[in-house]
Amino acid sequence: MSPKSGVRLPDAVLFACNLNRVRSPMACALLRRLMGDRIFVDSCGLKTLETGDGEAQVDPMALEVMREIGCDLSAHRPKTFDDLDDDSFDVVISLTPEAQHRAVEMARGRAADIEYWPIMDPTLFEGSRESRLQAFRDVRDALAARIAERFGP
């Protein structure tokens, strides 16, 4: 049971965004940190963005701000909805409107709760390195607050 809501915790949660490089891996790591292995948590995107070496990776600023709070995302490899090993999630949380549409399609005919959390894309923020890092911190902190509210402490 979730202490805050009195509602049974889901068995499996998926976070989805556009590229699976910033928001969804951050959210996935934050929920794992909160719940440990009590909930299976995964993340994906609509597509992956390959770097010069041909491999998709987490955004370096996302790595840095998550490392600040003791979450290591360095092993995360971005994937798409099509790359998921299993798509039987109890809750799918979309962090972008585009991912929301895909999540609804994926869950059609299933008993999954689909939620949309409109979270700012920090990669769109321009300015100094420190001000861009602050945008990533703000997203991290917004996700952490939303996760704590939704899933309890």
DSSP file with accessible surface (Angstrom, degrees, kcal/mol):
  #  RESIDUE AA STRUCTURE BP1 BP2  ACC     N-H-->O    O-->H-N    N-H-->O    O-->H-N    TCO  KAPPA ALPHA  PHI   PSI    X-CA   Y-CA   Z-CA
    1    1 A M              0   0  152      0, 0.0     7,-0.2     0, 0.0     6,-0.0   0.000 360.0 360.0 360.0 142.2    0.0    0.0    0.0
    2    2 A S     >  -     0   0    5      5,-2.5     4,-2.5     1,-0.1     5,-0.2  -0.694 360.0-140.3 -79.3 125.7    1.1    3.5   -0.7
    3    3 A P  T  4 S+     0   0   92      0, 0.0    -1,-0.1     0, 0.0   149,-0.1   0.851  96.3  43.9 -58.7 -34.1    1.3    5.3    2.6
    4    4 A K  T  4 S+     0   0  135      1,-0.1   148,-0.1   149,-0.1   147,-0.1   0.890 125.2  26.3 -79.5 -41.4   -0.1    8.6    1.3
    5    5 A S  T  4 S-     0   0   64      2,-0.2    -1,-0.1   145,-0.1     3,-0.1   0.688  86.8-133.3-100.8 -18.5   -2.9    7.4   -0.8
    6    6 A G     <  +     0   0   44     -4,-2.5     2,-0.3     1,-0.3    -2,-0.0   0.553  66.5 128.3  74.2   5.6   -4.0    4.1    0.7
    7    7 A V  S    S-     0   0   89     -5,-0.2    -5,-2.5     1,-0.1    -1,-0.3  -0.730  70.4 -97.6 -96.6 144.1   -4.0    2.7   -2.8
    8    8 A R        -     0   0  147     -2,-0.3    -1,-0.1    -7,-0.2     0, 0.0  -0.319  41.6-113.4 -58.5 136.0   -2.1   -0.5   -3.7
    9    9 A L        -     0   0   23      1,-0.1    -1,-0.1     2,-0.0   142,-0.1  -0.441  33.9-110.1 -68.2 144.8    1.3    0.2   -5.3
   10   10 A P        -     0   0    9      0, 0.0     3,-0.1     0, 0.0    -1,-0.1  -0.345  13.1-137.2 -70.8 158.7    1.6   -0.8   -9.0
   11   11 A D  S    S+     0   0   94      1,-0.3    29,-2.9    28,-0.1     2,-0.4   0.803  87.0  21.6 -82.5 -33.0    3.8   -3.8   -9.9
   12   12 A A  E     -a   40   0A  12     27,-0.2    79,-1.7     2,-0.0    78,-1.6  -0.993  63.8-172.1-145.1 132.1    5.4   -2.1  -12.9
   13   13 A V  E     -ab  41  91A   0     27,-2.8    29,-2.1    -2,-0.4     2,-0.4  -0.975   4.9-162.9-126.0 137.0    5.8    1.5  -14.0
   14   14 A L  E     -ab  42  92A   0     77,-2.4    79,-3.4    -2,-0.4     2,-0.5  -0.976   4.0-158.7-119.4 130.7    7.1    2.9  -17.3
   15   15 A F  E     -ab  43  93A   0     27,-2.2    29,-2.0    -2,-0.4     2,-0.4  -0.926  17.7-171.8-103.4 133.6    8.3    6.5  -17.8
   16   16 A A  E     +ab  44  94A   0     77,-2.6    79,-3.0    -2,-0.5    80,-0.4  -0.980  16.3 149.3-131.8 139.2    8.2    7.7  -21.4
   17   17 A C  E     -a   45   0A   4     27,-1.8    29,-0.8    -2,-0.4    79,-0.1  -0.669  56.6 -79.7-142.9-159.5    9.5   10.8  -23.1
   18   18 A N  S    S+     0   0   42     27,-0.3    29,-2.1    -2,-0.2    28,-0.9   0.936 115.7   6.5 -80.3 -47.5   10.8   11.6  -26.6
   19   19 A L  S    S-     0   0   48     26,-0.2    30,-0.4    27,-0.2    26,-0.2   0.479  83.5-128.7-118.4  -6.3   14.5   10.4  -26.6
   20   20 A N  S    S+     0   0    0     24,-0.3    25,-0.1    58,-0.1    59,-0.1   0.874  80.6 107.2  57.9  39.7   14.9    8.6  -23.3
   21   21 A R  S    S+     0   0   38     37,-0.1    38,-2.1    57,-0.1    41,-0.2   0.549  86.6   2.9-118.5 -18.4   18.0   10.7  -22.6
   22   22 A V  S  > S+     0   0    9     36,-0.2     4,-1.8    40,-0.1     5,-0.2   0.481 124.7  29.8-133.4 -79.5   16.9   13.1  -19.8
   23   23 A R  H  > S+     0   0   20      1,-0.2     4,-2.7     2,-0.2     5,-0.2   0.927 118.3  45.8 -66.4 -49.9   13.5   13.1  -18.2
   24   24 A S  H  > S+     0   0    0      1,-0.2     4,-2.5     2,-0.2    -1,-0.2   0.926 114.8  45.9 -68.2 -40.1   12.5    9.5  -18.4
   25   25 A P  H  > S+     0   0    1      0, 0.0     4,-2.4     0, 0.0    -1,-0.2   0.900 113.8  51.1 -67.7 -32.8   15.8    8.0  -17.2
   26   26 A M  H  X S+     0   0    0     -4,-1.8     4,-2.4     2,-0.2    -2,-0.2   0.950 112.5  45.5 -63.4 -47.7   15.9   10.6  -14.3
   27   27 A A  H  X S+     0   0    0     -4,-2.7     4,-2.6     2,-0.2     5,-0.2   0.911 111.7  52.4 -61.9 -42.8   12.3    9.7  -13.3
   28   28 A C  H  X S+     0   0    3     -4,-2.5     4,-2.4    -5,-0.2    -1,-0.2   0.942 111.4  46.0 -59.0 -47.9   13.1    6.0  -13.5
   29   29 A A  H  X S+     0   0   15     -4,-2.4     4,-2.3     1,-0.2    -1,-0.2   0.893 112.0  51.8 -64.6 -39.1   16.2    6.3  -11.3
   30   30 A L  H  X S+     0   0   11     -4,-2.4     4,-2.0     2,-0.2    -1,-0.2   0.908 111.3  45.9 -66.0 -42.0   14.3    8.5   -8.8
   31   31 A L  H  X S+     0   0    0     -4,-2.6     4,-3.0     2,-0.2     5,-0.3   0.911 112.0  51.7 -68.9 -39.4   11.4    6.0   -8.4
   32   32 A R  H  X S+     0   0  117     -4,-2.4     4,-2.5    -5,-0.2    -2,-0.2   0.908 109.7  50.3 -60.2 -40.9   13.9    3.1   -8.1
   33   33 A R  H  < S+     0   0  141     -4,-2.3    -1,-0.2    -5,-0.2    -2,-0.2   0.902 115.2  43.3 -64.5 -38.9   15.7    5.0   -5.4
   34   34 A L  H  < S+     0   0   53     -4,-2.0    -2,-0.2    -5,-0.2    -1,-0.2   0.912 128.8  24.9 -71.9 -42.9   12.4    5.6   -3.6
   35   35 A M  H >< S-     0   0    4     -4,-3.0     3,-2.1     1,-0.3    -2,-0.2   0.531  82.8-161.8-105.5  -9.6   10.9    2.1   -3.9
   36   36 A G  G >< S-     0   0   43     -4,-2.5     3,-0.5    -5,-0.3    -1,-0.3  -0.372  72.5 -24.1  61.0-132.4   13.9   -0.2   -4.3
   37   37 A D  G 3  S+     0   0  156      1,-0.2    -1,-0.3    -4,-0.1     3,-0.1   0.236 113.4  98.4 -98.3  14.8   12.7   -3.5   -5.8
   38   38 A R  G <  S+     0   0  147     -3,-2.1     2,-0.4     1,-0.2    -1,-0.2   0.750  92.2  32.9 -71.0 -22.7    9.1   -3.1   -4.6
   39   39 A I  S <  S-     0   0    5     -3,-0.5     2,-0.4    -4,-0.1   -27,-0.2  -1.000  82.5-128.1-132.5 133.9    8.1   -1.8   -8.1
   40   40 A F  E     -a   12   0A 116    -29,-2.9   -27,-2.8    -2,-0.4     2,-0.4  -0.705  35.4-171.1 -76.0 129.3    9.6   -2.8  -11.5
   41   41 A V  E     +a   13   0A   2     -2,-0.4     2,-0.3   -29,-0.2   -27,-0.2  -0.983  13.3 161.2-128.9 136.8   10.5    0.5  -13.2
   42   42 A D  E     -a   14   0A  18    -29,-2.1   -27,-2.2    -2,-0.4     2,-0.3  -0.901  17.7-151.9-142.6 171.7   11.7    1.1  -16.8
   43   43 A S  E     +a   15   0A   0     -2,-0.3     2,-0.3   -29,-0.2   -27,-0.2  -0.981  15.5 165.3-145.9 155.9   11.9    4.0  -19.2
   44   44 A C  E     -a   16   0A   0    -29,-2.0   -27,-1.8    -2,-0.3   -24,-0.3  -0.957  17.7-142.1-157.8 173.9   11.8    4.5  -22.9
   45   45 A G  E     -ac  17  80A   0     34,-2.1    36,-1.3    -2,-0.3   -27,-0.3  -0.801  33.3-105.5-133.6 177.9   11.4    7.1  -25.6
   46   46 A L  S    S-     0   0   63    -28,-0.9     2,-0.3   -29,-0.8   -27,-0.2   0.846 101.6 -10.7 -74.1 -35.2    9.8    7.5  -29.0
   47   47 A K  S    S-     0   0  138    -29,-2.1     2,-0.3    32,-0.1    -1,-0.2  -0.932  72.2-114.3-152.3 170.5   13.2    7.3  -30.7
   48   48 A T        -     0   0   48     -2,-0.3     2,-0.6    -3,-0.1   -28,-0.1  -0.854  15.9-138.7-112.7 153.2   16.9    7.3  -29.7
   49   49 A L        -     0   0   85    -30,-0.4     8,-0.6    -2,-0.3     2,-0.2  -0.946  20.9-147.9-111.7 110.5   19.4   10.0  -30.6
   50   50 A E  B     -E   56   0B 128     -2,-0.6     6,-0.2     6,-0.2     2,-0.1  -0.562   8.5-140.6 -81.1 144.3   22.7    8.4  -31.6
   51   51 A T    >   -     0   0   48      4,-1.4     3,-2.5    -2,-0.2    -1,-0.1  -0.259  42.1 -78.9 -89.3-176.4   25.9   10.3  -30.8
   52   52 A G  T 3  S+     0   0   92      1,-0.3    -2,-0.1     2,-0.1    -1,-0.0   0.777 131.0  56.1 -57.6 -27.8   29.0   10.5  -33.0
   53   53 A D  T 3  S-     0   0  106      2,-0.2    -1,-0.3     1,-0.0     3,-0.1   0.377 119.1-109.3 -88.4   6.7   30.1    7.0  -31.9
   54   54 A G  S <  S+     0   0   41     -3,-2.5     2,-0.4     1,-0.2    -2,-0.1   0.535  84.1 112.2  83.1   6.1   26.7    5.5  -33.0
   55   55 A E        -     0   0   81     -6,-0.0    -4,-1.4    22,-0.0    -2,-0.2  -0.938  65.3-128.1-117.9 134.2   25.5    4.8  -29.5
   56   56 A A  B     +E   50   0B  12     -2,-0.4     2,-0.3    -6,-0.2    -6,-0.2  -0.545  36.1 178.8 -74.9 141.4   22.6    6.6  -27.8
   57   57 A Q        -     0   0   69     -8,-0.6    -8,-0.1    -2,-0.2    20,-0.1  -0.952  33.9 -91.3-141.8 162.6   23.5    8.0  -24.4
   58   58 A V        -     0   0    6     18,-0.5   -36,-0.2    -2,-0.3   -37,-0.1  -0.437  57.6 -93.1 -69.0 144.5   22.1    9.9  -21.5
   59   59 A D     >  -     0   0   22    -38,-2.1     4,-2.2     1,-0.1     3,-0.4  -0.382  32.2-128.7 -58.3 133.8   22.6   13.6  -21.7
   60   60 A P  H  > S+     0   0   88      0, 0.0     4,-2.2     0, 0.0    -1,-0.1   0.829 108.0  53.1 -58.6 -33.8   25.8   14.6  -19.8
   61   61 A M  H  > S+     0   0   16      2,-0.2     4,-2.5     1,-0.2     5,-0.2   0.873 107.2  51.6 -71.5 -33.1   24.0   17.3  -17.8
   62   62 A A  H  > S+     0   0    0     -3,-0.4     4,-2.0     2,-0.2     5,-0.3   0.923 109.4  51.1 -64.8 -42.7   21.4   14.8  -16.7
   63   63 A L  H  X S+     0   0   35     -4,-2.2     4,-2.2     1,-0.2    -2,-0.2   0.930 111.6  48.5 -56.4 -46.0   24.2   12.5  -15.6
   64   64 A E  H  X S+     0   0   56     -4,-2.2     4,-1.6     1,-0.2    -2,-0.2   0.929 112.1  44.7 -65.1 -47.2   25.8   15.3  -13.6
   65   65 A V  H  < S+     0   0    0     -4,-2.5     4,-0.5     1,-0.2    -1,-0.2   0.835 114.7  49.2 -72.7 -27.3   22.7   16.5  -11.7
   66   66 A M  H ><>S+     0   0    0     -4,-2.0     5,-2.6    -5,-0.2     3,-1.1   0.883 107.1  55.3 -74.8 -36.5   21.7   12.9  -10.9
   67   67 A R  H ><5S+     0   0  138     -4,-2.2     3,-1.9    -5,-0.3    -2,-0.2   0.868  97.0  66.7 -60.9 -33.3   25.2   12.2   -9.7
   68   68 A E  T 3<5S+     0   0   87     -4,-1.6    -1,-0.3     1,-0.3    -2,-0.2   0.785 107.0  39.4 -58.0 -29.5   24.8   15.2   -7.3
   69   69 A I  T < 5S-     0   0   52     -3,-1.1    -1,-0.3    -4,-0.5    -2,-0.2   0.180 126.9 -96.2-107.8  14.5   22.1   13.3   -5.4
   70   70 A G  T < 5S+     0   0   67     -3,-1.9     2,-0.6     1,-0.2    -3,-0.2   0.679  82.7 128.7  84.6  18.3   23.8    9.9   -5.6
   71   71 A C      < -     0   0   11     -5,-2.6     2,-0.7    -8,-0.1    -1,-0.2  -0.936  44.1-155.0-108.1 120.2   22.0    8.4   -8.6
   72   72 A D        +     0   0  111     -2,-0.6     3,-0.3     1,-0.1    -9,-0.1  -0.840  20.2 170.8 -98.4 114.3   24.3    7.0  -11.3
   73   73 A L    >   +     0   0   11     -2,-0.7     3,-1.7   -10,-0.2   -15,-0.2   0.296  48.2 107.4 -99.4   7.6   22.8    7.0  -14.8
   74   74 A S  T 3  S+     0   0   57      1,-0.3    -1,-0.2   -11,-0.1   -16,-0.1   0.780  77.7  51.5 -63.0 -26.3   26.0    6.0  -16.6
   75   75 A A  T 3  S+     0   0   85     -3,-0.3    -1,-0.3     2,-0.0     2,-0.2   0.608  84.9 111.3 -84.6  -9.7   24.8    2.5  -17.3
   76   76 A H    <   -     0   0   30     -3,-1.7   -18,-0.5   -55,-0.0    -3,-0.0  -0.440  48.4-167.3 -69.7 131.6   21.5    3.6  -18.8
   77   77 A R        -     0   0  118     -2,-0.2   -20,-0.1   -20,-0.1   -56,-0.1  -0.980  26.2-118.9-118.1 116.8   21.2    3.0  -22.5
   78   78 A P        +     0   0   13      0, 0.0     2,-0.3     0, 0.0   -22,-0.2  -0.205  38.6 177.2 -55.8 143.5   18.3    4.9  -24.1
   79   79 A K        -     0   0   43    -32,-0.1   -34,-2.1   -36,-0.1     2,-0.2  -0.923  21.6-122.8-142.7 167.9   15.7    2.7  -25.8
   80   80 A T  B >   -c   45   0A  20     -2,-0.3     3,-1.2   -36,-0.3     4,-0.5  -0.542  37.7 -96.8-104.9 173.3   12.4    3.0  -27.6
   81   81 A F  G >  S+     0   0   13    -36,-1.3     3,-1.3     1,-0.3   -35,-0.1   0.889 126.5  55.9 -54.2 -39.7    8.9    1.6  -26.9
   82   82 A D  G 3  S+     0   0  133      1,-0.3    -1,-0.3   -36,-0.2   -36,-0.1   0.716 101.4  57.8 -68.6 -21.1    9.8   -1.1  -29.5
   83   83 A D  G <  S+     0   0   84     -3,-1.2    -1,-0.3     3,-0.0    -2,-0.2   0.520  77.8 118.3 -86.4  -7.0   12.9   -2.0  -27.5
   84   84 A L    <   -     0   0   21     -3,-1.3     3,-0.1    -4,-0.5   -40,-0.0  -0.373  59.5-146.7 -64.0 137.1   11.0   -2.9  -24.3
   85   85 A D  S    S+     0   0  166      1,-0.2     2,-0.3    -2,-0.1    -1,-0.2   0.807  86.8  12.0 -70.0 -30.9   11.4   -6.5  -23.2
   86   86 A D        -     0   0   92      1,-0.0    -1,-0.2    -3,-0.0    -3,-0.0  -0.994  56.2-165.8-146.8 142.3    7.8   -6.4  -21.8
   87   87 A D        +     0   0   64     -2,-0.3     2,-1.3    -3,-0.1   -73,-0.1   0.113  55.3 113.4-119.6  25.2    5.0   -3.9  -22.3
   88   88 A S        +     0   0   69     22,-0.0     2,-0.3    24,-0.0    -1,-0.1  -0.593  41.8 157.5 -97.9  75.5    2.7   -5.1  -19.5
   89   89 A F        -     0   0   12     -2,-1.3   -76,-0.2     1,-0.1     3,-0.1  -0.768  40.7-151.1 -99.5 144.3    3.0   -2.0  -17.2
   90   90 A D  S    S+     0   0   52    -78,-1.6    23,-3.3    -2,-0.3     2,-0.4   0.814  89.3  26.3 -77.8 -34.8    0.3   -1.1  -14.6
   91   91 A V  E     -bd  13 113A   2    -79,-1.7   -77,-2.4    21,-0.2     2,-0.5  -0.999  63.7-170.0-134.1 129.4    1.2    2.6  -14.9
   92   92 A V  E     -bd  14 114A   0     21,-2.8    23,-2.8    -2,-0.4     2,-0.6  -0.990   9.3-164.4-118.5 121.2    2.7    4.4  -17.9
   93   93 A I  E     -bd  15 115A   0    -79,-3.4   -77,-2.6    -2,-0.5     2,-0.4  -0.931   4.7-159.2-111.2 113.4    3.7    8.0  -17.1
   94   94 A S  E     -bd  16 116A   0     21,-3.1    23,-2.9    -2,-0.6   -77,-0.2  -0.764  11.8-171.2 -93.4 137.5    4.3   10.1  -20.2
   95   95 A L  S    S+     0   0    1    -79,-3.0    24,-1.1    -2,-0.4   -78,-0.2   0.403  72.3  42.4-108.1  -1.1    6.5   13.2  -19.8
   96   96 A T  S  > S-     0   0    4    -80,-0.4     4,-1.9    22,-0.1     5,-0.1  -0.976  81.8-119.4-139.1 154.4    5.8   14.7  -23.2
   97   97 A P  H  > S+     0   0   65      0, 0.0     4,-1.7     0, 0.0    -1,-0.1   0.894 114.7  53.4 -60.5 -37.3    2.7   15.0  -25.3
   98   98 A E  H  > S+     0   0   95      1,-0.2     4,-1.5     2,-0.2     5,-0.1   0.917 109.4  47.1 -65.6 -42.5    4.2   12.9  -28.1
   99   99 A A  H  > S+     0   0    0      1,-0.2     4,-2.6     2,-0.2    -1,-0.2   0.839 105.4  61.7 -67.6 -30.7    5.0   10.1  -25.7
  100  100 A Q  H  X S+     0   0   43     -4,-1.9     4,-2.3     1,-0.2    -1,-0.2   0.926 102.5  50.2 -60.4 -44.3    1.5   10.4  -24.3
  101  101 A H  H  X S+     0   0  128     -4,-1.7     4,-1.9     1,-0.2    -1,-0.2   0.927 112.6  46.4 -60.9 -43.7    0.0    9.5  -27.6
  102  102 A R  H  X S+     0   0   67     -4,-1.5     4,-2.5     1,-0.2    -1,-0.2   0.889 110.5  53.4 -67.8 -37.5    2.3    6.4  -28.0
  103  103 A A  H  X S+     0   0    0     -4,-2.6     4,-2.3     2,-0.2    -1,-0.2   0.914 107.3  51.1 -64.3 -40.9    1.5    5.3  -24.4
  104  104 A V  H  X S+     0   0   59     -4,-2.3     4,-0.8     1,-0.2    -1,-0.2   0.926 111.1  48.5 -62.5 -42.6   -2.2    5.4  -25.1
  105  105 A E  H >< S+     0   0  111     -4,-1.9     3,-0.7     1,-0.2    -2,-0.2   0.930 111.6  49.6 -61.5 -45.0   -1.7    3.3  -28.2
  106  106 A M  H 3< S+     0   0   18     -4,-2.5    -1,-0.2     1,-0.2    -2,-0.2   0.882 113.8  45.3 -62.5 -38.4    0.4    0.8  -26.3
  107  107 A A  H >< S+     0   0   10     -4,-2.3     3,-2.6    -5,-0.2     5,-0.4   0.534  79.3 130.4 -87.1  -4.8   -2.1    0.5  -23.4
  108  108 A R  T << S+     0   0  175     -4,-0.8     3,-0.1    -3,-0.7    -3,-0.0  -0.229  81.5  10.3 -53.8 126.7   -5.2    0.1  -25.7
  109  109 A G  T 3  S+     0   0   87      1,-0.3     2,-0.3     3,-0.1    -1,-0.3   0.546 112.0 102.0  81.9   6.4   -7.2   -2.9  -24.5
  110  110 A R  S <  S-     0   0  117     -3,-2.6     2,-1.1     2,-0.1    -1,-0.3  -0.815  80.9-114.8-118.8 164.8   -5.1   -3.3  -21.3
  111  111 A A        +     0   0  103     -2,-0.3     2,-0.4    -3,-0.1    -3,-0.1  -0.370  67.2 133.1 -94.9  55.9   -5.8   -2.4  -17.7
  112  112 A A        -     0   0   20     -2,-1.1     2,-0.5    -5,-0.4   -21,-0.2  -0.860  54.9-129.8-107.1 141.0   -3.0    0.2  -17.5
  113  113 A D  E     -d   91   0A  99    -23,-3.3   -21,-2.8    -2,-0.4     2,-0.5  -0.787  21.6-156.3 -85.5 129.8   -3.3    3.6  -16.0
  114  114 A I  E     -d   92   0A  49     -2,-0.5     2,-0.4   -23,-0.2   -21,-0.2  -0.940  14.2-178.5-109.6 124.0   -1.9    6.3  -18.3
  115  115 A E  E     -d   93   0A  41    -23,-2.8   -21,-3.1    -2,-0.5     2,-0.5  -0.939  16.8-149.8-122.6 147.2   -0.8    9.5  -16.7
  116  116 A Y  E     -d   94   0A  89     -2,-0.4   -21,-0.2   -23,-0.2   -23,-0.1  -0.974  11.6-177.8-118.5 120.0    0.6   12.7  -18.3
  117  117 A W        -     0   0    2    -23,-2.9     2,-1.0    -2,-0.5    -2,-0.0  -0.926  21.1-145.0-113.8 100.7    3.1   14.7  -16.3
  118  118 A P        +     0   0   82      0, 0.0     2,-0.5     0, 0.0   -22,-0.1  -0.548  28.5 175.5 -71.1 101.7    4.0   17.8  -18.3
  119  119 A I        -     0   0   19    -24,-1.1   -96,-0.1    -2,-1.0    20,-0.1  -0.947  32.8-110.1-113.0 129.5    7.7   18.3  -17.4
  120  120 A M        -     0   0   99     -2,-0.5     3,-0.1     1,-0.1    -1,-0.0  -0.148  25.8-121.3 -54.6 145.4    9.8   21.0  -19.0
  121  121 A D    >   -     0   0   38      1,-0.2     3,-1.6   -99,-0.0     4,-0.2  -0.806  20.9-163.6 -89.7 108.3   12.6   19.9  -21.4
  122  122 A P  G >  S+     0   0    1      0, 0.0     3,-1.3     0, 0.0    14,-0.2   0.712  81.5  72.6 -69.9 -16.5   15.8   21.3  -19.8
  123  123 A T  G 3  S+     0   0   65      1,-0.3    -2,-0.0    12,-0.1     9,-0.0   0.687  89.8  61.2 -70.6 -15.3   17.7   20.8  -23.1
  124  124 A L  G <  S+     0   0  131     -3,-1.6     2,-0.3     2,-0.1    -1,-0.3   0.599  82.0 103.0 -83.7 -11.1   15.8   23.7  -24.6
  125  125 A F    <   -     0   0   92     -3,-1.3     2,-0.3    -4,-0.2     7,-0.0  -0.537  57.0-161.3 -76.7 133.5   17.2   26.1  -21.9
  126  126 A E        +     0   0  169     -2,-0.3     2,-0.3     5,-0.0    -2,-0.1  -0.783  38.9  73.2-112.1 158.8   19.9   28.4  -23.2
  127  127 A G  S    S-     0   0   46     -2,-0.3     5,-0.0     4,-0.0    -2,-0.0  -0.925  81.6 -11.4 138.9-161.1   22.5   30.3  -21.2
  128  128 A S     >  -     0   0   72     -2,-0.3     4,-2.5     1,-0.1     5,-0.2  -0.185  68.2-105.9 -67.4 164.7   25.6   29.7  -19.2
  129  129 A R  H  > S+     0   0  125      1,-0.2     4,-2.7     2,-0.2     5,-0.2   0.916 122.0  50.7 -57.3 -44.1   26.6   26.2  -18.2
  130  130 A E  H  > S+     0   0  106      1,-0.2     4,-2.2     2,-0.2    -1,-0.2   0.903 109.9  48.5 -64.9 -39.6   25.6   26.8  -14.6
  131  131 A S  H  > S+     0   0   37      2,-0.2     4,-1.6     1,-0.2    -1,-0.2   0.888 112.3  49.2 -71.1 -32.9   22.2   28.2  -15.7
  132  132 A R  H  X S+     0   0   90     -4,-2.5     4,-1.8     2,-0.2    -2,-0.2   0.918 110.0  51.4 -68.4 -42.0   21.6   25.1  -17.9
  133  133 A L  H  X S+     0   0    3     -4,-2.7     4,-2.5     1,-0.2    -2,-0.2   0.901 106.5  54.9 -59.5 -38.7   22.6   22.8  -15.1
  134  134 A Q  H  X S+     0   0   79     -4,-2.2     4,-2.7     1,-0.2    -1,-0.2   0.891 104.0  54.3 -63.1 -36.7   20.1   24.6  -12.9
  135  135 A A  H  X S+     0   0    4     -4,-1.6     4,-2.0     2,-0.2    -1,-0.2   0.917 109.6  47.7 -62.0 -40.4   17.4   23.9  -15.4
  136  136 A F  H  X S+     0   0    5     -4,-1.8     4,-2.7     2,-0.2    -2,-0.2   0.898 111.2  50.7 -66.8 -40.5   18.3   20.2  -15.2
  137  137 A R  H  X S+     0   0   35     -4,-2.5     4,-3.0     2,-0.2     5,-0.2   0.902 108.1  53.0 -61.8 -41.8   18.3   20.4  -11.4
  138  138 A D  H  X S+     0   0   82     -4,-2.7     4,-2.3     2,-0.2    -2,-0.2   0.910 110.9  46.4 -61.2 -40.6   14.8   22.0  -11.5
  139  139 A V  H  X S+     0   0    3     -4,-2.0     4,-2.7     2,-0.2     5,-0.2   0.938 112.5  50.5 -66.6 -45.4   13.5   19.1  -13.7
  140  140 A R  H  X S+     0   0   20     -4,-2.7     4,-2.5     1,-0.2    -2,-0.2   0.940 113.5  45.2 -55.3 -47.6   15.1   16.6  -11.4
  141  141 A D  H  X S+     0   0   77     -4,-3.0     4,-2.4     2,-0.2    -1,-0.2   0.869 111.5  52.0 -69.1 -36.0   13.6   18.2   -8.3
  142  142 A A  H  X S+     0   0   47     -4,-2.3     4,-2.3    -5,-0.2    -1,-0.2   0.916 111.8  47.3 -65.1 -41.7   10.2   18.5  -10.0
  143  143 A L  H  X S+     0   0    0     -4,-2.7     4,-2.8     2,-0.2     5,-0.2   0.928 111.0  51.3 -64.1 -44.7   10.2   14.8  -10.9
  144  144 A A  H  X S+     0   0   37     -4,-2.5     4,-2.5    -5,-0.2    -2,-0.2   0.915 111.8  47.2 -60.4 -41.8   11.3   13.8   -7.4
  145  145 A A  H  X S+     0   0   61     -4,-2.4     4,-2.4     2,-0.2    -1,-0.2   0.921 113.5  47.5 -66.1 -42.6    8.4   15.9   -5.9
  146  146 A R  H  X S+     0   0   83     -4,-2.3     4,-2.5     2,-0.2    -2,-0.2   0.907 112.6  49.2 -66.2 -40.1    5.9   14.4   -8.3
  147  147 A I  H  X S+     0   0    3     -4,-2.8     4,-3.2     2,-0.2     5,-0.4   0.929 111.3  48.9 -65.8 -43.9    7.1   10.9   -7.7
  148  148 A A  H  X S+     0   0   34     -4,-2.5     4,-1.8    -5,-0.2    -2,-0.2   0.914 113.4  48.1 -62.2 -39.8    7.0   11.3   -3.9
  149  149 A E  H  < S+     0   0  135     -4,-2.4    -2,-0.2    -5,-0.2    -1,-0.2   0.916 118.6  39.3 -65.9 -41.7    3.4   12.7   -4.2
  150  150 A R  H  < S+     0   0   61     -4,-2.5    -2,-0.2    -5,-0.2    -1,-0.2   0.881 130.3  24.9 -77.3 -41.0    2.3    9.9   -6.5
  151  151 A F  H  < S-     0   0    0     -4,-3.2    -3,-0.2    -5,-0.2    -2,-0.2   0.492 102.7-126.9-109.8  -4.7    4.0    6.9   -4.9
  152  152 A G     <        0   0    0     -4,-1.8    -1,-0.1    -5,-0.4    -3,-0.1   0.086 360.0 360.0  80.3 165.4    4.5    8.1   -1.3
  153  153 A P              0   0   92      0, 0.0  -149,-0.1     0, 0.0  -119,-0.0  -0.244 360.0 360.0 -74.2 360.0    7.7    8.2    0.8
